[in-house]
Amino acid sequence: MSELVKAPPVLTLEDVAIAYKIRGGEIEAVQNVSFEINRGETHGIVGESGCGKSTVAWAIVNFLGANGYVKRGSIKFQGQELVGVTGEELRRLRGDQIAMVYQDPMQALNPSMRLGDQMSEVLTVHRGMEQKEAEARCIEMLERVYMPDAANVMRRYPHQISGGQQQRVVIATALLNNPALLIMDEPTTALDVTVEAAVLDLIAELRRDFDTAIMYITHNLGVVARVSTRVGVMYAGEMVERGTVEQIYEAPQHPYTQGLLRCVPKLGSDKVSSMLYPIRGRVPPPNNRPTGCIYGPRCDYVQDRCRNERPKLRQLPNGLWVRCHFAEDINPGEWTPSEDIAPPVVGIRDLNAEPILKVNNLKKYYEVKGTQLKDVLGLGEKRYVKAVEDASFKIPEGTTLGVVGESGCGKSTLIKTLIGLEDTTEGEARFLGFDITGPISERDQSLIQELQMVFQNPDSTMNPSYTVGQQIARPMQLFRTVPKAEIRAEVIKLLNSMRLGANYYDRLPRQLSGGEKQRVGIARALASHPDLVLCDEPVSALDVSVQAAILNLLLEIQQEFNTTMVFIAHDLSVVRFFSDQVAVMYLGQIMEIGPAEAIYTPPYHPYSEALLSAVPIPDPTVQQKHIRLEGSVPSAIDPPSGCRFHTRCPRRKLLPDDGQICVTDTPPWREAADGHRIFCHIPLETLRSFDPVISQEVS
């Protein structure tokens, strides 16, 4: 009986080096990268920003730009060498057999063309289909990626659909020709956790149904654990570890992979019982890499051999490929943190302490201006975006309130209203006993001093013409928190506490990395010694190591100064780790609020349950309930009657008449215990009967 012949890999990279020509020479951005992807396999590529993940993807499709090229090595697609292929042959391959999904779908969609025309062009050009047949095939594929009202979407322009829908259009377009290789470059980074979960489910289905080979690039270790069969870890342009997803997560052998996993908060872990350990230092630039092991300057196990000899990628007896001289000798269980990355020791916060902020039935509406003549003349009916509706909560001094929810649920509007960047429509908000619902121009300067904010994008809040020192010093000068002669010393002290140092004082924002800019933003918010800091997604755009360092820094500040915080994030693992209380928002309303540990175990609000089931967890052994919300978040201009969540609620049918009461009546607040409140018609006894969303697989 003849043996079955194994099909050749769809993609094979062997010792690939990618260089860019610069004035006076060249820089090798990627060195010695080797891996292969077979049919029906998803190969995840992970690593920090600047590690060369996207550069490898661009090299496969020859999109490196005029000054980029593959310097050495081989890239084979189904046995055909791609290095050196140009012109018509490459164009045919890229549109037909190799497809790519980008991080930002708007980079791949033409804003001046209808979506249907863009999609059908793939089939009319590469398959020679008639226009009607191509359109029918496009509608079929849009339905395959769960696009609502697919035929109507074909007639729309990119700006007329949501970001999640745009990404589905790009994925559907990429799959029209049933490509042998699908390259996905951070396709879910900008999406809500619920949309991300649906897209990741879709990717897993497509891999099975189309038998496609997928190369998935991301910095999110939870996403890799959910979709990948094999994983490659890149660092500073090199592949440092490679293996199955189970091997990488259960027993990583390279110190860098171990370090990445120590940076990620586990869902269910809190700041008292667990700690995050950032990797010290940063990824070296391509023109200044060390001579020996490229990870040596950041490694806790570095020895003389590491400094003098570059390790080769080699296979261990367990099947893992590792680029480390001493991989077999390293026991992650015996690792101890060095003093420079040791996190603060955090005590239990008192949720019964005196509230520093009290909010009662706070509302924020935005008037919608119509374009018809009657609207211009003020004769039409006034319409409003109901961004925040009846928000009520208290924050005890020295604690953190985490706020989670999908995009457009009102999280950022809530804290912008509290800080005074938006006027309050109705309701009450008292900070330190003072009313803060009026215009910010009417607030006392001492009140402004005590209430500061850290923004999501530090670039948009930093003056590019002023140095770091000048920008941090400004609040000290304005509020006179320190004598004028001592301001420079105080700024340097603050920079040191941010792990930046005095040498950053005279640097301009353009000379800083994203993580360093965010630290400067935090330093500036703390310069006035505020009692309350509002944090709007301060870590969402950062690498896991920088994120861990920023979270530890905020914990240290809170521990030292008893600072109170409101912390917005879309990552429920981060919110659980960092917060003492959690509020879950949907379409402007708080659906559930209570102690952090209570939000993550039954009883759940059905919306909280769906959010938890959508979180990518960096552990392939964890069992997670599969709950997916259908449809998009309704418009805040005309929100649903009764319970605003009823149009998407998967638990409505547990009530009599299929939950008709949810359509007609506003839900009651149900008091669970210890300040845990749920805004839902479903009785607490029923909510308590739900199985936990997350459970550990028993081996």
C-alpha positions as CSV (number, residue, x, y, z in Angstrom):
1,M,0.0,0.0,0.0
2,S,1.5,3.3,-1.1
3,E,2.1,6.0,1.5
4,L,0.0,9.2,1.3
5,V,2.1,12.0,-0.2
6,K,2.0,15.1,2.0
7,A,0.9,18.2,0.1
8,P,3.7,20.8,-0.2
9,P,3.4,24.0,1.9
10,V,1.4,26.9,0.4
11,L,4.1,29.3,1.6
12,T,7.7,28.7,2.5
13,L,10.2,31.3,3.7
14,E,13.9,30.3,4.1
15,D,16.4,32.6,5.7
16,V,14.8,35.7,4.3
17,A,16.5,39.0,4.9
18,I,14.8,42.3,3.9
19,A,16.7,45.5,3.5
20,Y,15.9,49.2,2.7
21,K,18.3,51.4,0.8
22,I,19.1,54.7,2.7
23,R,21.5,57.5,2.1
24,G,25.0,56.1,2.4
25,G,24.0,52.4,2.5
26,E,21.2,50.1,3.6
27,I,19.5,48.8,6.7
28,E,18.4,45.2,7.2
29,A,14.9,45.4,8.7
30,V,14.4,41.6,8.8
31,Q,17.0,38.9,9.1
32,N,17.0,35.1,8.8
33,V,13.3,34.5,8.9
34,S,12.1,31.0,8.1
35,F,8.7,29.4,8.4
36,E,6.1,27.6,6.3
37,I,2.3,27.5,6.2
38,N,0.2,24.6,5.0
39,R,-3.3,24.4,3.6
40,G,-6.0,24.8,6.3
41,E,-3.5,26.3,8.7
42,T,-3.3,29.7,10.4
43,H,0.2,30.8,11.3
44,G,0.2,33.6,13.8
45,I,3.1,36.1,13.8
46,V,3.4,38.1,17.1
47,G,5.9,40.6,18.6
48,E,6.2,44.2,19.6
49,S,6.0,47.1,17.2
50,G,9.1,47.4,15.1
51,C,9.8,43.7,15.1
52,G,9.3,43.3,11.4
53,K,6.0,41.5,11.3
54,S,4.4,43.6,8.6
55,T,7.6,43.9,6.7
56,V,7.6,40.2,6.1
57,A,4.0,40.4,4.8
58,W,4.9,43.2,2.4
59,A,7.8,41.2,1.1
60,I,5.6,38.3,0.2
61,V,3.4,40.5,-2.0
62,N,6.4,42.7,-3.1
63,F,4.9,45.9,-1.6
64,L,8.2,47.0,0.0
65,G,8.4,50.3,-1.8
66,A,11.0,51.7,-4.2
67,N,13.9,51.4,-1.6
68,G,12.9,48.0,-0.1
69,Y,14.0,44.6,-1.4
70,V,14.6,41.0,-0.4
71,K,18.3,40.9,0.1
72,R,18.7,37.2,0.5
73,G,16.7,34.0,1.1
74,S,13.8,32.4,-0.6
75,I,10.0,33.0,-0.6
76,K,8.1,30.3,-2.3
77,F,4.3,30.2,-3.0
78,Q,3.1,26.7,-3.9
79,G,6.6,25.9,-5.0
80,Q,7.0,29.0,-7.2
81,E,9.8,31.5,-6.2
82,L,8.3,34.9,-5.6
83,V,11.6,36.8,-5.1
84,G,12.2,38.7,-8.3
85,V,8.7,38.2,-9.7
86,T,7.3,41.5,-11.0
87,G,4.8,42.9,-13.5
88,E,1.8,41.0,-14.9
89,E,2.7,37.7,-13.3
90,L,2.9,39.2,-9.8
91,R,-0.4,41.2,-10.4
92,R,-2.2,38.0,-11.4
93,L,-1.0,36.2,-8.3
94,R,-1.8,39.0,-5.9
95,G,-5.4,39.4,-7.2
96,D,-6.1,35.7,-7.6
97,Q,-4.2,33.3,-5.4
98,I,-2.7,35.6,-2.7
99,A,-5.0,38.1,-0.9
100,M,-4.3,40.6,1.9
101,V,-6.5,42.1,4.6
102,Y,-5.1,45.4,6.1
103,Q,-5.3,46.8,9.6
104,D,-7.3,49.8,8.3
105,P,-10.0,48.8,5.9
106,M,-10.2,52.3,4.5
107,Q,-6.7,51.9,3.1
108,A,-8.0,49.1,0.9
109,L,-11.3,50.6,-0.1
110,N,-11.7,53.4,-2.7
111,P,-13.8,56.1,-1.1
112,S,-15.1,57.3,-4.5
113,M,-16.4,53.9,-5.7
114,R,-19.5,52.0,-4.6
115,L,-18.6,48.8,-2.6
116,G,-20.3,46.6,-5.2
117,D,-18.2,48.0,-8.0
118,Q,-15.0,47.5,-6.1
119,M,-15.8,43.9,-5.2
120,S,-17.1,42.8,-8.6
121,E,-14.0,44.2,-10.3
122,V,-12.0,41.4,-8.6
123,L,-14.1,38.8,-10.4
124,T,-14.5,40.6,-13.8
125,V,-10.7,41.1,-14.1
126,H,-9.3,37.9,-12.7
127,R,-12.1,35.4,-13.6
128,G,-13.6,37.1,-16.6
129,M,-17.1,36.9,-15.2
130,E,-20.0,38.9,-16.5
131,Q,-21.0,41.8,-14.3
132,K,-24.4,40.3,-13.2
133,E,-22.8,37.0,-12.3
134,A,-20.0,38.8,-10.4
135,E,-22.5,40.9,-8.4
136,A,-24.4,37.8,-7.4
137,R,-21.2,36.1,-6.3
138,C,-20.3,39.3,-4.3
139,I,-23.7,39.3,-2.5
140,E,-23.3,35.6,-1.7
141,M,-19.8,36.2,-0.2
142,L,-21.0,39.2,1.8
143,E,-23.8,37.0,3.3
144,R,-21.1,34.4,4.0
145,V,-19.3,37.0,6.2
146,Y,-22.6,37.8,8.0
147,M,-23.1,41.2,6.4
148,P,-26.7,42.4,7.1
149,D,-28.7,43.5,4.1
150,A,-25.8,42.5,1.7
151,A,-27.6,43.6,-1.5
152,N,-28.1,47.1,-0.2
153,V,-24.5,47.3,1.1
154,M,-23.3,46.7,-2.5
155,R,-24.8,50.1,-3.5
156,R,-23.2,52.0,-0.6
157,Y,-19.9,53.9,-0.4
158,P,-17.3,52.9,2.2
159,H,-18.1,55.9,4.5
160,Q,-21.8,54.8,4.7
161,I,-21.0,51.6,6.7
162,S,-19.4,51.0,10.1
163,G,-15.7,50.1,10.7
164,G,-16.6,46.4,11.4
165,Q,-18.7,46.2,8.3
166,Q,-15.8,47.8,6.2
167,Q,-13.5,45.1,7.5
168,R,-16.0,42.4,6.5
169,V,-16.2,43.9,3.0
170,V,-12.4,43.7,2.7
171,I,-12.4,40.1,4.0
172,A,-15.2,39.1,1.6
173,T,-13.3,40.8,-1.3
174,A,-10.1,38.9,-0.4
175,L,-12.0,35.6,-0.5
176,L,-13.9,36.0,-3.7
177,N,-11.3,34.1,-5.7
178,N,-10.8,31.4,-3.0
179,P,-7.1,32.4,-2.6
180,A,-4.6,29.7,-1.5
181,L,-2.9,32.3,0.9
182,L,-4.7,34.9,2.9
183,I,-2.4,37.5,4.7
184,M,-4.1,39.4,7.6
185,D,-2.2,42.3,9.1
186,E,-3.8,43.3,12.5
187,P,-7.4,43.0,10.9
188,T,-9.2,43.4,14.3
189,T,-7.1,45.9,16.2
190,A,-9.4,48.9,15.6
191,L,-12.7,46.9,16.2
192,D,-14.9,46.5,19.2
193,V,-14.5,43.3,21.2
194,T,-17.9,42.0,20.0
195,V,-17.1,42.7,16.3
196,E,-13.6,41.3,16.8
197,A,-15.0,38.1,18.1
198,A,-17.4,37.7,15.1
199,V,-14.5,38.4,12.7
200,L,-12.2,35.9,14.5
201,D,-15.0,33.3,14.3
202,L,-15.3,34.1,10.6
203,I,-11.6,33.6,10.1
204,A,-11.7,30.2,11.8
205,E,-14.7,29.1,9.6
206,L,-13.1,30.3,6.4
207,R,-9.9,28.4,7.2
208,R,-12.0,25.2,7.6
209,D,-14.5,25.7,4.8
210,F,-12.1,27.1,2.1
211,D,-9.0,25.1,3.3
212,T,-7.1,28.4,3.1
213,A,-3.6,29.0,4.4
214,I,-3.7,32.1,6.6
215,M,-0.8,34.3,7.9
216,Y,-2.2,36.3,10.8
217,I,-0.1,39.2,12.1
218,T,-1.0,40.7,15.5
219,H,0.4,42.0,18.8
220,N,-2.6,40.6,20.7
221,L,-1.6,37.3,22.3
222,G,-5.2,36.5,23.1
223,V,-6.2,36.7,19.4
224,V,-3.3,34.4,18.4
225,A,-4.5,31.8,21.0
226,R,-8.0,31.9,19.5
227,V,-7.3,31.6,15.7
228,S,-3.9,30.1,15.2
229,T,-2.7,26.6,14.8
230,R,1.0,27.5,14.8
231,V,2.8,30.7,16.1
232,G,6.0,32.5,15.2
233,V,7.4,35.0,17.7
234,M,9.4,37.9,16.1
235,Y,11.8,40.2,17.8
236,A,13.9,43.0,16.2
237,G,13.6,41.5,12.7
238,E,14.3,37.9,13.7
239,M,12.1,34.8,14.3
240,V,13.1,33.9,17.9
241,E,10.6,31.0,18.6
242,R,8.3,28.9,16.5
243,G,5.9,26.1,17.3
244,T,2.3,25.0,17.8
245,V,0.0,27.3,19.7
246,E,-0.2,24.8,22.6
247,Q,3.6,24.6,22.8
248,I,4.1,28.4,22.7
249,Y,1.5,29.1,25.4
250,E,2.0,26.1,27.7
251,A,5.8,26.0,27.7
252,P,7.6,28.8,25.9
253,Q,11.4,28.4,25.8
254,H,12.6,31.7,24.6
255,P,13.0,34.4,27.3
256,Y,11.3,37.0,25.0
257,T,8.1,34.8,24.6
258,Q,8.1,34.2,28.4
259,G,8.4,37.9,28.9
260,L,5.5,38.8,26.6
261,L,3.2,36.4,28.4
262,R,4.1,37.9,31.8
263,C,3.0,41.3,30.5
264,V,-0.6,40.3,29.8
265,P,-3.3,40.4,32.5
266,K,-5.4,37.2,32.7
267,L,-9.2,37.7,32.6
268,G,-10.3,37.2,36.2
269,S,-6.9,38.4,37.7
270,D,-6.9,41.5,39.8
271,K,-4.2,44.0,40.9
272,V,-4.1,42.6,44.4
273,S,-3.6,38.9,43.7
274,S,-1.6,39.1,40.4
275,M,1.1,41.3,39.0
276,L,2.3,42.4,35.5
277,Y,6.0,42.3,34.7
278,P,7.0,44.5,31.7
279,I,10.1,43.7,29.7
280,R,12.7,46.3,30.5
281,G,14.2,48.4,27.7
282,R,12.8,48.6,24.1
283,V,13.2,46.9,20.7
284,P,16.5,48.2,19.2
285,P,16.3,50.0,15.9
286,P,17.6,48.1,12.8
287,N,20.7,50.3,12.5
288,N,21.7,49.8,16.2
289,R,21.3,46.1,17.0
290,P,23.7,44.4,19.4
291,T,26.4,42.1,17.9
292,G,25.6,39.0,19.9
293,C,22.1,37.8,20.8
294,I,19.7,40.5,19.6
295,Y,17.6,40.1,22.8
296,G,20.6,40.1,25.1
297,P,20.3,43.7,26.4
298,R,16.8,42.9,27.7
299,C,17.3,39.3,28.8
300,D,17.3,38.2,32.4
301,Y,19.5,35.2,31.6
302,V,22.2,36.9,29.5
303,Q,25.8,35.5,29.6
304,D,29.1,36.3,28.0
305,R,28.4,33.9,25.1
306,C,25.1,35.8,24.4
307,R,27.0,39.1,24.1
308,N,29.6,37.7,21.6
309,E,27.8,35.1,19.5
310,R,24.5,35.3,17.6
311,P,22.4,32.3,18.3
312,K,20.9,30.2,15.5
313,L,17.3,29.0,15.2
314,R,17.4,25.4,16.3
315,Q,14.9,22.7,17.0
316,L,14.5,21.3,20.6
317,P,13.6,17.7,21.4
318,N,10.0,18.8,22.1
319,G,9.6,20.2,18.5
320,L,9.9,23.9,19.4
321,W,12.3,26.0,17.2
322,V,14.2,28.5,19.4
323,R,16.9,31.1,18.8
324,C,18.6,30.9,22.2
325,H,21.9,29.4,23.4
326,F,20.5,28.3,26.8
327,A,16.8,27.5,26.1
328,E,17.0,24.0,27.6
329,D,18.5,25.4,30.9
330,I,15.8,28.1,31.4
331,N,12.9,27.3,33.9
332,P,10.2,30.0,33.7
333,G,8.9,28.9,37.1
334,E,12.1,29.9,38.8
335,W,12.2,33.4,37.2
336,T,12.3,36.4,39.6
337,P,11.9,40.0,38.5
338,S,14.7,42.5,38.7
339,E,14.3,45.6,40.8
340,D,13.8,47.9,37.9
341,I,10.6,46.1,36.7
342,A,9.2,44.9,40.1
343,P,5.5,46.1,40.2
344,P,4.1,47.9,43.2
345,V,2.5,46.0,46.1
346,V,-1.1,46.9,46.0
347,G,-3.5,46.8,48.9
348,I,-7.2,46.2,48.9
349,R,-9.1,49.4,48.4
350,D,-12.0,50.4,50.6
351,L,-15.2,50.6,48.6
352,N,-17.0,52.0,51.6
353,A,-14.8,55.0,51.8
354,E,-16.2,58.5,51.5
355,P,-17.1,59.1,47.8
356,I,-15.0,61.7,46.1
357,L,-17.3,61.9,43.0
358,K,-21.1,61.4,43.0
359,V,-23.1,61.3,39.8
360,N,-26.9,61.2,39.7
361,N,-29.0,60.8,36.6
362,L,-26.5,62.5,34.4
363,K,-27.5,63.2,30.8
364,K,-25.7,64.4,27.8
365,Y,-27.6,65.1,24.5
366,Y,-26.3,66.5,21.3
367,E,-28.7,68.4,19.0
368,V,-28.8,67.1,15.5
369,K,-29.0,69.9,12.9
370,G,-31.2,69.0,9.9
371,T,-30.5,70.2,6.3
372,Q,-34.0,70.9,5.2
373,L,-35.3,74.5,5.1
374,K,-37.7,74.0,8.0
375,D,-34.7,72.7,10.1
376,V,-32.5,75.7,9.1
377,L,-35.3,78.1,10.1
378,G,-35.8,76.3,13.4
379,L,-39.3,75.1,12.5
380,G,-38.6,71.4,12.4
381,E,-38.8,68.9,15.3
382,K,-35.6,69.0,17.3
383,R,-33.7,65.7,17.4
384,Y,-30.9,64.7,19.8
385,V,-28.1,62.1,20.0
386,K,-28.7,60.7,23.5
387,A,-25.0,60.0,24.2
388,V,-25.4,59.5,28.0
389,E,-28.7,58.7,29.7
390,D,-29.3,58.7,33.4
391,A,-25.8,57.7,34.5
392,S,-25.6,57.3,38.3
393,F,-22.6,56.1,40.4
394,K,-20.3,56.9,43.3
395,I,-16.5,56.6,43.4
396,P,-14.9,56.1,46.8
397,E,-11.7,58.0,47.4
398,G,-8.5,56.1,46.3
399,T,-10.4,53.6,44.1
400,T,-10.7,53.0,40.4
401,L,-13.9,52.8,38.4
402,G,-13.5,50.9,35.1
403,V,-15.9,51.7,32.3
404,V,-16.4,49.2,29.4
405,G,-18.6,48.9,26.4
406,E,-18.7,49.0,22.6
407,S,-17.7,52.1,20.5
408,G,-20.5,54.7,20.7
409,C,-21.8,53.5,24.0
410,G,-21.0,56.9,25.7
411,K,-17.8,56.0,27.7
412,S,-15.7,58.9,26.4
413,T,-18.7,61.4,26.4
414,L,-19.3,60.5,30.1
415,I,-15.8,61.5,31.2
416,K,-15.6,64.5,28.8
417,T,-18.8,65.8,30.5
418,L,-17.3,65.2,34.0
419,I,-14.1,67.1,33.1
420,G,-16.0,70.0,31.5
421,L,-15.0,69.5,27.8
422,E,-18.8,68.9,27.2
423,D,-21.7,70.7,28.8
424,T,-24.1,68.7,30.9
425,T,-27.7,68.5,29.5
426,E,-29.3,67.4,32.8
427,G,-28.5,65.7,36.1
428,E,-26.1,66.1,38.9
429,A,-22.4,65.6,39.3
430,R,-20.6,66.6,42.5
431,F,-16.8,66.4,42.9
432,L,-15.4,67.1,46.4
433,G,-18.8,68.4,47.2
434,F,-18.8,71.0,44.3
435,D,-21.2,71.0,41.4
436,I,-19.3,70.3,38.1
437,T,-22.2,70.3,35.7
438,G,-21.7,73.9,34.7
439,P,-19.4,75.3,32.0
440,I,-15.7,74.8,32.7
441,S,-15.1,78.5,32.4
442,E,-17.2,79.0,35.6
443,R,-15.2,76.4,37.6
444,D,-12.9,77.5,40.3
445,Q,-9.2,77.1,39.4
446,S,-8.5,75.0,42.4
447,L,-11.3,72.6,41.3
448,I,-9.7,72.3,37.8
449,Q,-6.4,71.5,39.5
450,E,-7.9,68.5,41.3
451,L,-9.5,67.0,38.2
452,Q,-7.2,66.0,35.4
453,M,-7.4,63.7,32.3
454,V,-5.1,61.3,30.4
455,F,-6.2,61.1,26.7
456,Q,-6.1,58.1,24.4
457,N,-3.9,59.8,21.8
458,P,-1.1,61.8,23.4
459,D,-0.1,63.3,20.0
460,S,-3.3,65.2,19.8
461,T,-2.8,66.8,23.2
462,M,1.0,67.6,23.1
463,N,2.3,70.8,21.5
464,P,5.0,69.7,19.0
465,S,6.9,72.9,19.4
466,Y,7.4,72.7,23.2
467,T,9.8,70.4,25.0
468,V,8.6,67.6,27.4
469,G,9.9,69.6,30.4
470,Q,8.0,72.7,29.3
471,Q,4.7,70.8,28.9
472,I,4.9,69.1,32.3
473,A,6.0,72.3,34.0
474,R,3.0,74.3,32.6
475,P,0.4,72.9,35.2
476,M,2.9,73.6,38.0
477,Q,3.2,77.2,36.9
478,L,-0.5,77.6,36.3
479,F,-1.6,76.2,39.6
480,R,1.5,77.2,41.6
481,T,1.8,73.7,43.1
482,V,5.6,74.3,43.7
483,P,7.7,77.4,44.0
484,K,9.0,78.8,40.7
485,A,12.6,78.0,41.5
486,E,11.8,74.4,42.2
487,I,9.8,73.6,39.1
488,R,12.6,72.1,37.0
489,A,13.6,69.8,39.9
490,E,10.0,68.7,40.4
491,V,9.5,68.0,36.6
492,I,12.7,65.8,36.7
493,K,11.4,64.0,39.8
494,L,8.1,63.3,37.9
495,L,10.0,62.2,34.8
496,N,12.1,59.8,37.0
497,S,8.9,58.4,38.5
498,M,7.6,57.8,34.9
499,R,10.8,55.8,34.2
500,L,12.0,58.4,31.7
501,G,14.8,60.3,33.4
502,A,16.2,63.9,33.3
503,N,17.5,63.5,29.8
504,Y,13.9,63.7,28.5
505,Y,13.4,67.2,29.8
506,D,14.6,69.0,26.6
507,R,13.3,66.5,24.1
508,L,10.5,67.3,21.7
509,P,7.4,65.0,21.3
510,R,8.6,63.8,17.8
511,Q,11.7,62.3,19.5
512,L,9.6,60.0,21.7
513,S,8.0,56.6,21.1
514,G,4.2,56.1,21.6
515,G,4.7,54.6,25.0
516,E,7.0,57.5,26.1
517,K,4.5,60.1,24.9
518,Q,1.8,58.4,26.9
519,R,4.0,58.6,30.0
520,V,4.5,62.3,29.4
521,G,0.8,62.7,29.2
522,I,0.3,60.9,32.5
523,A,3.1,63.0,34.1
524,R,1.4,66.2,32.9
525,A,-1.9,65.1,34.3
526,L,-0.2,64.4,37.7
527,A,1.8,67.6,37.7
528,S,-1.0,69.5,39.5
529,H,-1.3,66.7,42.2
530,P,-5.0,66.0,41.3
531,D,-7.4,64.0,43.5
532,L,-9.2,62.5,40.5
533,V,-7.7,61.4,37.2
534,L,-9.9,60.4,34.2
535,C,-8.1,58.0,31.8
536,D,-9.6,57.6,28.4
537,E,-8.2,54.4,26.8
538,P,-4.6,55.3,27.9
539,V,-3.1,51.9,27.0
540,S,-5.2,50.7,24.0
541,A,-2.6,51.6,21.3
542,L,0.4,50.3,23.2
543,D,2.5,47.1,23.0
544,V,1.8,44.6,25.8
545,S,5.2,45.4,27.5
546,V,4.6,49.2,27.5
547,Q,1.0,48.6,28.5
548,A,2.2,46.6,31.6
549,A,4.6,49.3,32.5
550,I,2.0,52.1,32.2
551,L,-0.6,50.1,34.3
552,N,2.1,49.4,37.0
553,L,2.9,53.1,37.0
554,L,-0.7,54.1,37.5
555,L,-1.0,51.6,40.3
556,E,2.1,53.0,42.0
557,I,0.8,56.5,41.7
558,Q,-2.6,55.5,43.2
559,Q,-0.9,53.6,46.0
560,E,1.4,56.5,46.9
561,F,-1.0,59.4,46.6
562,N,-4.4,57.7,47.1
563,T,-5.5,59.1,43.7
564,T,-9.0,58.2,42.5
565,M,-9.3,57.2,38.9
566,V,-11.9,56.6,36.2
567,F,-10.4,54.1,33.7
568,I,-11.9,53.5,30.2
569,A,-10.8,50.6,28.1
570,H,-12.2,48.1,25.6
571,D,-10.0,45.3,26.9
572,L,-12.0,43.6,29.7
573,S,-8.9,41.8,31.0
574,V,-7.2,45.1,31.6
575,V,-10.3,46.6,33.2
576,R,-10.7,43.6,35.5
577,F,-7.0,43.8,36.5
578,F,-6.9,47.5,37.1
579,S,-10.3,48.4,38.5
580,D,-12.0,48.2,41.9
581,Q,-15.5,48.8,40.4
582,V,-16.7,48.3,36.9
583,A,-19.5,49.9,35.0
584,V,-20.8,48.3,31.8
585,M,-22.3,50.8,29.3
586,Y,-24.6,50.3,26.3
587,L,-26.0,53.0,24.1
588,G,-25.5,55.7,26.7
589,Q,-26.9,53.7,29.7
590,I,-25.1,51.9,32.5
591,M,-26.4,48.3,32.3
592,E,-24.4,46.9,35.2
593,I,-22.2,48.3,37.9
594,G,-20.5,46.8,41.0
595,P,-17.3,45.5,42.5
596,A,-14.9,44.2,39.8
597,E,-15.0,40.6,41.0
598,A,-18.8,40.6,40.9
599,I,-19.0,41.7,37.3
600,Y,-17.0,38.7,36.1
601,T,-19.1,36.0,37.7
602,P,-22.8,35.2,37.5
603,P,-25.2,36.9,37.9
604,Y,-24.4,38.9,34.7
605,H,-26.4,41.3,32.7
606,P,-26.8,39.6,29.3
607,Y,-24.7,42.3,27.6
608,S,-21.9,41.9,30.1
609,E,-22.1,38.1,29.5
610,A,-21.7,38.7,25.7
611,L,-18.8,41.0,26.2
612,L,-17.0,38.4,28.4
613,S,-17.6,35.7,25.9
614,A,-16.0,37.8,23.2
615,V,-12.7,38.6,25.0
616,P,-9.7,36.9,23.3
617,I,-7.8,35.1,26.1
618,P,-4.1,34.3,25.8
619,D,-4.5,30.7,26.9
620,P,-5.7,28.0,24.5
621,T,-6.8,25.7,27.5
622,V,-9.5,28.1,28.6
623,Q,-13.0,27.2,27.8
624,Q,-15.2,30.1,26.8
625,K,-19.0,30.2,26.2
626,H,-19.8,31.2,22.6
627,I,-22.3,34.1,22.7
628,R,-22.3,36.5,19.7
629,L,-24.5,39.6,19.5
630,E,-26.3,40.0,16.2
631,G,-26.7,43.3,14.4
632,S,-25.1,46.6,15.1
633,V,-25.5,49.0,18.0
634,P,-28.7,51.0,17.3
635,S,-28.7,54.7,16.6
636,A,-28.5,57.0,19.7
637,I,-30.7,59.4,17.9
638,D,-33.6,57.0,18.0
639,P,-32.8,54.4,20.6
640,P,-35.0,51.3,21.1
641,S,-38.0,51.6,23.5
642,G,-38.0,49.7,26.8
643,C,-34.6,48.1,27.4
644,R,-32.2,49.6,24.8
645,F,-30.5,46.2,24.6
646,H,-33.6,44.3,23.7
647,T,-32.9,44.3,19.9
648,R,-29.7,42.3,20.4
649,C,-30.3,40.5,23.6
650,P,-29.7,36.7,23.4
651,R,-31.5,36.1,26.7
652,R,-34.9,37.8,26.0
653,K,-36.7,34.6,25.2
654,L,-36.2,33.4,28.8
655,L,-39.1,35.8,29.7
656,P,-42.8,35.2,29.0
657,D,-44.0,36.3,25.5
658,D,-40.4,36.2,24.3
659,G,-39.6,39.2,26.4
660,Q,-42.2,41.6,25.1
661,I,-41.8,43.5,28.4
662,C,-38.3,44.3,27.3
663,V,-39.7,46.1,24.2
664,T,-42.3,48.2,26.1
665,D,-41.0,48.8,29.7
666,T,-37.8,50.3,31.1
667,P,-36.0,47.6,33.1
668,P,-35.8,47.8,36.9
669,W,-32.5,48.0,38.8
670,R,-31.9,44.6,40.5
671,E,-29.7,44.7,43.6
672,A,-27.5,41.6,43.7
673,A,-25.2,42.2,46.7
674,D,-22.5,44.6,47.9
675,G,-23.4,47.4,45.6
676,H,-23.7,45.1,42.5
677,R,-26.7,46.4,40.4
678,I,-28.1,45.0,37.2
679,F,-30.5,46.9,34.9
680,C,-32.6,44.1,33.5
681,H,-36.1,42.5,33.4
682,I,-34.7,39.0,34.0
683,P,-35.0,38.0,37.7
684,L,-31.7,37.6,39.6
685,E,-32.5,33.9,40.3
686,T,-32.4,33.3,36.6
687,L,-29.3,35.4,36.0
688,R,-27.5,33.5,38.8
689,S,-28.4,30.2,37.1
690,F,-26.2,30.9,34.1
691,D,-23.0,29.0,33.8
692,P,-19.8,31.0,34.1
693,V,-18.6,32.4,30.7
694,I,-15.0,31.2,31.3
695,S,-13.8,28.0,32.7
696,Q,-10.5,26.2,32.8
697,E,-10.1,23.0,30.7
698,V,-9.5,20.0,33.0
699,S,-6.7,17.8,31.7
